[in-house]
Amino acid sequence: MRLRVAVAASMFAALVVFAIPAIAPGQVQHAPNQSNNLTINASPNPIIAGEGVLIYGRLQGPNAGGQLIHLYRHIGGRPGYSPVGTTTTFPNGFYEFTRGAGVVYTNRDWFARGPAGSFSRTVHEHVAALVTLNASTNTAVTGQRVVFTGHVTPGHAFQRVLLQQQVGSGDDWRTLRSALLGPGSNYAAAYIWRTPGERDIRAVLPGDARNIQSSSDAVQLTIQQKQVTGFTINTSNPVQSYGQSVVISGVLTPGPTVQPAFVQLWGRPARGGPFQLVGQNPVGPNGAYSFTVTPTVNTVYQTRAAFSANRASALLWQGVRDVLTLTPSSSTSTVGGKVTFTGTVTPDKTNHVVYLQRLGADGDWHSVEARFVGSGSTFHFGWTFGKAGTVKFRSRIYSDGRNVGAASAPVTITVSGLAPVTTLPPTSAG
């Protein structure tokens, strides 16, 4: 399963192609018809803005070595093609161009020109903008206003960003509202929730000629119900990792009757169902009480005075976070080389969507690949590198109602040198 945004963005990549006999060294208006003896490919594709790209191919036929290859580039949203580089083929006819980090921020179209009027096909590089998202708070109460702010790179001033909430356990999102990007490509939007629970919120830039549809990493919010005066309830950790315990505690202020000897803890799954008695503990002299619990799914708790059905706390939402791992096949690679990542999710999330994320130049995490979790709650990704340097990856899964989403610990891959061209993904002439 590739990222949905990469597939949808192909509508912006179509170009009109004209056959012309030759190309001058300067800018040209359209890509020519390709010939069958010059291939081209680009890897990785799609990319996040600012990521390096390796462009490569092969000149086929006799005397293919030592020939000049010229690379032409079209930038999305601008007219024409411009020459951006020249290289010489290896003895076997292969060639390479490297577009380093900090160069490619918008959609690109490339084609190569070789000797004797040979032209490659046009390869379309899809580029996702870097979208950031921050919340004014990660814990709020019902009716509280939460403000979201962020930035889009490259600039998309006066375009709209969508604030979305995840629905279900897959890649489905519901738009809450939109915000207009200002002159500096910054935005702000506010929202109020009326019911308690956990929310995964992201910001989305719709695709255009310059960038494919692009989304931020999701911000996780915990919304609690407002406290009941005289009968509080709190958790030591609103979202605990799977397998860990939390303490539910509070204070029952004595009412007109004698202080009860016990407080009962009731709970039910956050997705619904009847409340069941979890336990009963004594109340301290000052009205304080506590319970230690180890839920395996998101749970709604309420405490009730044992002596009176009319005295009950607010509902407390307790989240249980998934646990992810990510292991690379190697901690080193080459430009054009491939590393395989494997991982697990606990508890079992078979058939749920999991993402491979890369740390962007903006310091935020961005999804670059999506897969379904396989049998045994395992998953795998592969990634081909387009530039030298140090790259950080992590795995990410979003909430599904039963559990809160999580991210693995990051892993670092050091990339240096060039992979042999013969080991790269196949190129194509047409």
C-alpha positions as CSV (number, residue, x, y, z in Angstrom):
1,M,0.0,0.0,0.0
2,R,1.6,3.2,-1.1
3,L,0.7,6.5,0.5
4,R,-2.7,7.6,-0.8
5,V,-1.5,11.1,-1.4
6,A,1.1,9.9,-3.8
7,V,-1.5,8.1,-5.9
8,A,-4.0,11.0,-5.9
9,A,-1.3,13.5,-6.9
10,S,-0.7,11.9,-10.3
11,M,-3.4,14.1,-11.8
12,F,-1.1,17.0,-11.5
13,A,1.8,15.4,-13.4
14,A,0.3,15.2,-16.9
15,L,2.1,17.1,-19.6
16,V,1.5,17.6,-23.3
17,V,4.4,16.1,-25.3
18,F,5.5,17.3,-28.6
19,A,8.0,15.6,-31.0
20,I,10.8,17.9,-31.9
21,P,14.0,16.9,-33.7
22,A,16.6,18.4,-31.3
23,I,17.0,20.3,-28.2
24,A,19.1,23.4,-27.8
25,P,21.3,23.8,-24.7
26,G,19.0,26.4,-23.1
27,Q,15.4,26.2,-21.9
28,V,12.8,24.3,-23.9
29,Q,9.0,24.5,-23.7
30,H,8.1,20.8,-23.8
31,A,9.7,17.4,-23.3
32,P,10.3,15.5,-26.6
33,N,9.1,12.1,-27.6
34,Q,11.3,9.5,-26.0
35,S,13.5,7.1,-28.0
36,N,13.9,3.4,-27.1
37,N,17.6,3.4,-26.4
38,L,17.8,5.9,-23.5
39,T,16.2,5.0,-20.1
40,I,15.6,7.0,-17.0
41,N,14.3,6.6,-13.4
42,A,14.4,8.5,-10.1
43,S,14.6,7.2,-6.6
44,P,13.1,7.7,-4.1
45,N,9.8,8.7,-5.5
46,P,7.7,10.3,-4.0
47,I,9.8,12.3,-1.5
48,I,9.2,14.9,1.2
49,A,10.4,18.4,0.4
50,G,14.1,18.9,0.6
51,E,15.0,15.2,0.3
52,G,17.8,14.1,-2.1
53,V,17.0,12.3,-5.3
54,L,19.1,10.0,-7.5
55,I,18.3,10.2,-11.2
56,Y,19.8,7.4,-13.3
57,G,19.4,5.4,-16.5
58,R,21.2,3.7,-19.3
59,L,22.1,4.4,-22.9
60,Q,21.7,1.2,-24.9
61,G,23.4,0.1,-28.0
62,P,27.0,0.0,-29.4
63,N,29.6,2.5,-28.1
64,A,27.3,3.4,-25.1
65,G,30.2,4.2,-22.8
66,G,31.8,7.6,-22.5
67,Q,28.8,9.4,-24.0
68,L,27.5,12.8,-22.8
69,I,24.0,12.8,-21.1
70,H,22.2,16.1,-20.4
71,L,19.5,16.3,-17.8
72,Y,16.5,18.7,-18.2
73,R,14.2,19.7,-15.4
74,H,10.6,21.1,-15.3
75,I,9.4,22.7,-12.0
76,G,5.7,22.2,-11.2
77,G,3.8,25.5,-11.7
78,R,6.4,27.0,-14.0
79,P,6.7,26.9,-17.8
80,G,9.4,25.0,-19.8
81,Y,12.4,22.8,-19.2
82,S,15.9,23.9,-18.2
83,P,19.2,22.1,-18.4
84,V,20.5,21.2,-14.9
85,G,23.4,18.9,-15.4
86,T,25.7,16.9,-17.8
87,T,27.4,13.6,-17.1
88,T,29.3,10.9,-19.0
89,T,28.1,7.3,-19.2
90,F,30.0,4.5,-17.6
91,P,31.5,1.8,-19.9
92,N,28.3,-0.2,-19.6
93,G,26.1,2.8,-20.7
94,F,24.7,3.6,-17.2
95,Y,24.6,7.2,-16.0
96,E,23.7,9.0,-12.7
97,F,22.7,12.5,-11.5
98,T,22.4,13.3,-7.8
99,R,20.1,16.1,-6.6
100,G,21.2,16.8,-3.1
101,A,19.3,17.7,0.1
102,G,17.7,21.1,0.1
103,V,17.2,21.3,-3.7
104,V,13.9,19.6,-4.6
105,Y,11.0,21.2,-2.7
106,T,8.3,21.0,-5.4
107,N,7.1,18.5,-8.0
108,R,9.7,17.9,-10.8
109,D,9.7,16.4,-14.3
110,W,13.0,15.2,-15.7
111,F,14.1,13.8,-19.0
112,A,17.6,13.0,-20.4
113,R,19.1,13.8,-23.8
114,G,21.9,11.6,-25.2
115,P,23.9,11.4,-28.4
116,A,22.4,11.1,-31.9
117,G,19.1,12.7,-31.0
118,S,18.2,10.2,-28.3
119,F,15.8,11.2,-25.5
120,S,14.5,9.4,-22.5
121,R,10.9,9.4,-21.3
122,T,9.8,12.0,-18.8
123,V,9.9,10.9,-15.2
124,H,7.6,12.7,-12.8
125,E,8.9,13.2,-9.2
126,H,6.1,13.7,-6.7
127,V,7.1,16.0,-3.8
128,A,5.1,16.4,-0.5
129,A,5.4,19.7,1.3
130,L,6.5,19.8,4.9
131,V,3.4,20.5,7.0
132,T,3.8,21.1,10.8
133,L,1.1,21.0,13.4
134,N,1.2,22.1,17.1
135,A,-1.6,22.2,19.7
136,S,-2.0,24.8,22.5
137,T,-2.5,21.8,24.8
138,N,-2.4,18.0,24.6
139,T,-5.0,17.6,27.4
140,A,-8.2,19.5,27.6
141,V,-11.7,19.3,29.1
142,T,-15.0,19.2,27.2
143,G,-15.9,22.7,26.0
144,Q,-12.3,24.0,26.1
145,R,-11.0,25.8,23.0
146,V,-7.8,24.1,21.6
147,V,-5.8,26.2,19.1
148,F,-3.7,24.6,16.4
149,T,-0.9,26.3,14.6
150,G,1.6,25.3,12.0
151,H,3.7,26.1,8.9
152,V,4.0,24.8,5.3
153,T,7.3,24.5,3.4
154,P,7.7,25.5,0.6
155,G,5.5,28.5,1.0
156,H,1.9,28.2,-0.1
157,A,0.6,31.6,1.0
158,F,-3.2,32.2,0.8
159,Q,-4.0,28.6,0.2
160,R,-6.1,26.6,2.6
161,V,-5.0,23.9,5.1
162,L,-7.5,21.3,6.3
163,L,-7.7,20.4,10.0
164,Q,-8.7,16.7,10.1
165,Q,-9.6,14.1,12.7
166,Q,-8.9,10.3,12.2
167,V,-11.9,8.1,11.8
168,G,-11.7,4.3,12.4
169,S,-8.4,2.3,12.3
170,G,-7.3,3.0,8.7
171,D,-6.3,6.0,6.6
172,D,-9.7,7.7,6.8
173,W,-9.9,11.3,8.1
174,R,-12.8,13.8,8.6
175,T,-12.3,17.5,8.0
176,L,-13.2,19.6,11.1
177,R,-12.4,23.0,9.5
178,S,-10.0,24.8,7.3
179,A,-7.5,27.6,7.8
180,L,-6.0,30.1,5.4
181,L,-2.2,30.3,5.1
182,G,-0.8,33.8,5.7
183,P,1.9,35.6,3.8
184,G,4.6,33.6,5.8
185,S,2.9,30.3,5.0
186,N,1.7,30.0,8.7
187,Y,-1.8,29.1,9.8
188,A,-4.0,28.9,12.9
189,A,-7.3,27.1,13.7
190,A,-9.3,26.4,16.8
191,Y,-11.7,23.7,17.7
192,I,-13.9,22.6,20.7
193,W,-14.9,19.1,21.6
194,R,-18.1,18.3,23.5
195,T,-17.4,14.7,24.4
196,P,-14.4,13.1,26.2
197,G,-12.0,10.8,24.5
198,E,-8.8,10.6,22.5
199,R,-8.4,12.4,19.2
200,D,-5.7,12.1,16.5
201,I,-5.6,15.5,14.6
202,R,-3.6,16.3,11.5
203,A,-3.2,19.2,9.1
204,V,-3.5,18.6,5.3
205,L,-2.4,20.7,2.4
206,P,-4.4,19.7,-0.7
207,G,-2.4,18.9,-3.8
208,D,-1.7,21.4,-6.5
209,A,0.8,21.9,-9.4
210,R,3.7,22.5,-7.0
211,N,3.2,19.7,-4.4
212,I,1.1,16.6,-4.0
213,Q,-1.4,16.3,-1.1
214,S,0.7,16.7,2.1
215,S,-0.1,16.0,5.7
216,S,1.5,16.7,9.1
217,D,2.1,14.0,11.7
218,A,-0.9,13.6,13.9
219,V,-1.1,15.4,17.3
220,Q,-2.8,13.3,20.0
221,L,-5.3,15.1,22.3
222,T,-6.9,13.7,25.5
223,I,-10.3,15.3,26.2
224,Q,-11.6,14.8,29.7
225,Q,-15.0,15.6,31.2
226,K,-15.3,18.5,33.6
227,Q,-14.9,17.6,37.2
228,V,-17.9,17.2,39.6
229,T,-17.6,19.6,42.5
230,G,-16.9,17.6,45.7
231,F,-16.0,14.4,44.0
232,T,-12.8,14.5,41.9
233,I,-11.2,11.8,39.8
234,N,-7.8,11.9,38.2
235,T,-5.3,9.5,36.6
236,S,-1.5,9.4,37.1
237,N,-1.0,9.1,33.4
238,P,-3.8,9.9,30.9
239,V,-2.2,7.6,28.3
240,Q,-0.2,4.7,29.5
241,S,1.7,2.2,27.4
242,Y,0.2,-1.3,26.9
243,G,1.0,-3.5,29.9
244,Q,1.7,-0.7,32.3
245,S,-0.4,0.3,35.4
246,V,-1.9,3.6,36.4
247,V,-3.3,5.0,39.6
248,I,-6.9,6.4,39.6
249,S,-7.3,8.7,42.5
250,G,-9.4,11.6,43.8
251,V,-11.1,13.2,46.8
252,L,-14.6,12.8,48.0
253,T,-15.6,15.9,50.0
254,P,-18.0,14.9,52.8
255,G,-21.6,15.7,52.2
256,P,-24.5,16.2,54.5
257,T,-24.4,12.5,55.6
258,V,-21.6,10.6,57.3
259,Q,-18.6,10.1,55.2
260,P,-18.8,6.7,53.5
261,A,-16.3,4.0,54.3
262,F,-15.7,3.0,50.7
263,V,-15.6,4.3,47.1
264,Q,-16.3,2.0,44.2
265,L,-14.5,2.2,40.8
266,W,-16.6,1.4,37.8
267,G,-15.3,1.0,34.2
268,R,-16.3,0.2,30.7
269,P,-14.5,0.1,27.3
270,A,-14.2,3.6,25.7
271,R,-15.9,2.2,22.6
272,G,-19.1,1.4,24.5
273,G,-20.7,-1.1,26.7
274,P,-22.1,-1.3,30.3
275,F,-20.2,-0.2,33.3
276,Q,-18.8,-3.0,35.5
277,L,-17.5,-2.8,39.1
278,V,-13.7,-2.8,39.0
279,G,-13.0,-2.6,42.7
280,Q,-13.9,-1.0,46.1
281,N,-11.4,0.8,48.3
282,P,-11.6,2.6,51.6
283,V,-11.7,6.4,51.8
284,G,-9.0,8.1,53.9
285,P,-9.7,10.6,56.7
286,N,-9.5,13.5,54.3
287,G,-11.7,11.9,51.7
288,A,-8.9,10.7,49.5
289,Y,-9.1,7.4,47.6
290,S,-7.0,5.5,45.0
291,F,-7.1,2.4,42.7
292,T,-4.3,0.8,40.7
293,V,-5.5,-0.6,37.4
294,T,-3.9,-2.1,34.3
295,P,-6.4,-1.7,31.4
296,T,-5.6,-3.3,28.0
297,V,-7.9,-1.0,26.0
298,N,-9.0,2.6,26.3
299,T,-11.3,2.7,29.2
300,V,-13.8,5.1,30.8
301,Y,-13.8,5.1,34.6
302,Q,-16.2,6.6,37.2
303,T,-16.0,6.5,41.0
304,R,-19.2,6.2,43.1
305,A,-19.8,6.6,46.8
306,A,-20.7,3.2,48.1
307,F,-23.4,4.6,50.4
308,S,-25.2,6.7,47.8
309,A,-26.1,6.1,44.2
310,N,-26.5,9.8,43.8
311,R,-22.8,10.7,44.5
312,A,-20.6,9.9,41.5
313,S,-17.6,11.5,39.9
314,A,-17.2,12.7,36.3
315,L,-16.3,10.2,33.7
316,L,-12.5,9.8,33.3
317,W,-11.1,8.7,30.0
318,Q,-8.0,6.5,30.3
319,G,-5.9,5.7,27.2
320,V,-3.8,2.7,26.5
321,R,-1.0,3.3,24.0
322,D,0.2,0.8,21.4
323,V,3.9,-0.3,21.6
324,L,5.8,-0.3,18.3
325,T,9.3,-1.6,17.4
326,L,11.4,-0.8,14.3
327,T,14.6,-2.6,13.3
328,P,16.6,-1.8,10.1
329,S,18.4,-4.5,8.1
330,S,21.5,-2.3,8.3
331,S,22.5,1.0,10.0
332,T,24.5,2.0,6.9
333,S,23.7,2.3,3.2
334,T,24.7,4.0,0.0
335,V,23.1,6.5,-2.3
336,G,20.8,4.3,-4.4
337,G,21.1,1.5,-1.8
338,K,18.1,0.0,0.0
339,V,17.4,-0.8,3.7
340,T,14.6,-3.0,4.9
341,F,12.8,-2.1,8.1
342,T,10.8,-4.7,10.1
343,G,8.7,-4.1,13.2
344,T,5.9,-5.3,15.5
345,V,2.8,-3.7,17.1
346,T,1.5,-4.7,20.6
347,P,-1.4,-5.5,21.1
348,D,-2.3,-7.3,17.8
349,K,-3.1,-4.8,15.1
350,T,-3.3,-7.1,12.1
351,N,-4.8,-5.4,9.0
352,H,-4.4,-1.9,10.5
353,V,-2.4,0.8,8.6
354,V,1.1,1.5,9.8
355,Y,3.4,4.2,8.5
356,L,7.1,4.7,7.9
357,Q,8.1,8.2,8.9
358,R,11.2,10.2,8.2
359,L,12.5,13.2,10.1
360,G,12.3,16.2,7.8
361,A,14.5,19.3,7.4
362,D,11.9,21.2,9.5
363,G,12.5,18.9,12.5
364,D,9.1,17.2,12.3
365,W,8.2,13.6,11.3
366,H,6.6,13.0,7.9
367,S,5.0,9.8,6.6
368,V,6.8,8.5,3.5
369,E,5.3,5.0,3.2
370,A,2.2,3.1,4.4
371,R,1.6,-0.6,4.8
372,F,-1.0,-2.9,6.4
373,V,0.1,-4.7,9.5
374,G,0.5,-8.4,8.6
375,S,-0.2,-11.6,10.4
376,G,1.4,-11.9,13.8
377,S,1.1,-8.1,14.1
378,T,4.3,-7.6,12.1
379,F,5.1,-5.2,9.3
380,H,8.0,-4.3,6.9
381,F,9.1,-1.4,4.7
382,G,11.9,-0.8,2.2
383,W,13.6,2.5,1.5
384,T,16.0,3.5,-1.3
385,F,18.2,6.5,-0.5
386,G,18.7,9.5,-2.8
387,K,21.5,11.4,-1.0
388,A,24.4,10.9,1.4
389,G,24.1,11.9,5.0
390,T,22.4,10.8,8.2
391,V,18.7,9.9,8.0
392,K,16.3,9.2,10.9
393,F,13.2,6.9,10.6
394,R,10.5,5.6,12.9
395,S,7.3,3.6,12.6
396,R,3.9,5.2,13.4
397,I,0.4,3.9,14.0
398,Y,-2.6,6.0,14.7
399,S,-5.5,5.4,17.2
400,D,-8.3,2.9,16.4
401,G,-10.7,3.5,19.3
402,R,-9.5,0.5,21.2
403,N,-6.0,1.9,21.8
404,V,-4.1,5.1,21.4
405,G,-1.6,5.3,18.5
406,A,2.1,5.4,19.0
407,A,5.5,5.7,17.4
408,S,8.6,3.5,17.7
409,A,11.9,4.7,18.9
410,P,13.8,6.4,16.0
411,V,16.6,4.6,14.1
412,T,19.5,6.3,12.3
413,I,20.8,5.2,8.9
414,T,24.2,6.6,7.7
415,V,24.4,6.9,3.9
416,S,27.6,7.3,2.1
417,G,29.0,6.5,-1.4
418,L,27.1,5.4,-4.5
419,A,25.5,2.0,-5.1
420,P,26.4,0.3,-8.4
421,V,23.9,1.4,-11.0
422,T,23.2,-2.2,-11.9
423,T,21.7,-2.8,-8.4
424,L,19.2,0.0,-8.7
425,P,15.5,-0.5,-9.5
426,P,14.9,-1.0,-13.3
427,T,14.7,1.9,-15.6
428,S,12.4,2.4,-18.5
429,A,12.5,3.9,-21.9
430,G,8.8,4.3,-22.3
